[in-house]
Amino acid sequence: MKKKVTFVVVIIAILIAGYVLVSKFGSGSKEEASSKEQWSTSKYLEKVDTNYSLELTKKLTTFKSNEKLGYRPSGSKAEFAAGEMLASEFKKIGLKNVTKDEIKVDGWEFEKADLTYVDKDNKSHELVLGGYQVNFVTDGPETFEVIYAGKGTKQELANLDVKGKLVLIDINQRDEWWINYPAYQASLKGAKAVLAAQQGGYGEIDPEALNAQDICGPDDAPAFSISRKDADAMIALMKETGQQTLKVTFDAKSVVEKDVKSYNIFGEIPGKDKDSIILLSAHYDAYFDGFQDDSSAIGLLAGVAKGLIDSGFQPEKTIVFVAQAAEEWGISNTRYDWSTGAYNQLFKARPEWQDKAVANINFELPAFEHTSADEIRSVYELDQFLTEFAKGVPAVEGVYKDGISVVSPLRTWSDDFSYSLGGIPSLRNDFQDSDFMKTHYHSQFDNESTYNEKAFRFHHNLYGMLVAAYDNTAVMPLDFTERFKAMKETINSDADIAAGTDPQPLLEAIDRTIATAQKVTDKVNKINADYKAALVAGDDKQAKKLLEENKEFNNKLREIYRDAQESLVKLTWEDVQIFPHEHAQNNLEAINKSLESLEKGDVKTALDNDLFLVDNNWYAYSFDRETFDFFTNQVLDQPADRLSWGHTRVVGHEDLYDVINSLQEKYDAKDPKVDSEIGALRTAAENQKSLLKTTIEQEVAAITAIEGKLQVIAE
């Protein structure tokens, strides 16, 4: 990547000096500044206190809705009490202007789910179940029958009488489907509730692990989590006794209430500039103890704040520390039911932050060494800045032997994605590439036993230093070339030409934009290098001049960044970030491959390898049309406020339900007649060709507009 020599030299000089940053001078001269106390990251590193952060983490885990399991869900009494404690703690460590922002969420109280049964030896077994965000309340212990239904698919439910029963199923939410599909499928058949046992995917740490996830469905299709150990024992008992059902007593209280109050808590380290803020965030709702996710992140959030305050940090920008509510779940009956607190904070409670925040640093699961290289996952535009910054972060012996890796783009699983859509360049300490996701994540085994002090300390060091690095930028350190380089790599020119769409105008628009964006990047780097040099020299007058001269330039950077987020950030039906053209391009590839197979009479390959890749049609294989349509329409036919950060992010939908079900009936046929299916898929291919053409035209227009705005500020 091409960089201005002056930028690199200054950055390296600052890093070698330990990011020596002059105390935030008033209107004095260089001579006056030299007599004032100086601040350096070494002072911060000396003040970092992971013991404080650990104790706060442990304190947070004591707030619980379910006395046996924990849980601190959206809008619950436990979440409210935790928020009150955090507001008090923020004041105690010295944060200013501590504020509780009220937001509206759907609330969930999960008090208990206790199941008892008697085995063939007349021995009683008392089980504790985990919960999902549903309404299910018994009148004390009530008697039910449990029936085992495999994975709970339409095929496995077809010959079972599940009406009024608790349906025990196996589930793998990482590799197959989310809990909402079998739960809704069973409810359509009259089941009282689903009892889901992990069969890989999550909770793999122990056969006794329970699991919890956001339900992504309606609150009247109940589901609970049962351990693999307990489920296997019940299944074995039914087999041994030759009974299809098992009589149990169930005592449960899980209540969802719409539109309740919740609170995001924030405090500040005030800077000279009240209109330029750096946001640090973590969420304080949790499943089970949620030690890593996200109690330790709140510990890190407060620990960084305390370290900065105790070290005498006096920032140029205002540093805002936000404890977010309702991250795990916060809206009933929508595909996008998580990150509710952050979305409401930015788009409802504090929309003015969209024009003030220069950065969002979000914390997730930070007291565990997830990978050998600590991953900072960010928006594309921050890659250069973060890569340079990372070179100066001191190692902590015993963790992250491979240093720091900067990866893009953001994923949708945490609050930083919501902030990024609001025009705030965002990042997080990443966790999703870790085995922790399969083993401990969202289970009762996410507890203090997972604590790694060295990893925790490393993140305190890294993100305190990053705050200081951000604070010493005059303009947002954005490099737009990275997004467009990544976009160019996703274009399959041969496939697009075969589809009757010429990708050349898009490629040319991208190339022009990269060239212009590089000029803007060079200008950004020069401004920030000069600004840092002025601060190091104690030349407050020059620093102020640079800030004032480049205020409008910075506003334009934000505007261009927001334009890119609005027009170029789309999602698959599995919530993966893509560029707009990838939707139809990927669908076309899968449809065309399936057509090739079917034209050879090969139904198996079409079904097993290709058709399930088109939009959300994987679910057509295993669930009724009513279930498939319900969750499709959740995305296509809901108002914007219910779709929140997912609104307009899915480009379209190709419905192959009938084709797939027809082919399933012919799966083992020796000479299958598939003319009608081929015809339907050819129509689908034409639909996707038209969508691809339209999408690329829209991308060209959007990129051309962005390039024009870049051109204005490039000189």
Beta strands, then each sheet from edge to edge (+ up, - down):
strand 1: 96-118
strand 2: 124-128
strand 3: 130-131
strand 4: 136-137
strand 5: 142-148
strand 6: 166-171
strand 7: 193-198
strand 8: 223-226
strand 9: 245-269
strand 10: 273-283
strand 11: 317-324
strand 12: 357-362
strand 13: 374-378
strand 14: 404-407
strand 15: 426-429
strand 16: 570-571
strand 17: 577-578
sheet 1: 2+ 1- 9+ 4-
sheet 2: 2+ 1- 9+ 5- 6- 7- 8- 3+
sheet 3: 2+ 1- 9+ 11- 10- 12- 15- 13+ 14+
sheet 4: 16+ 17-
end
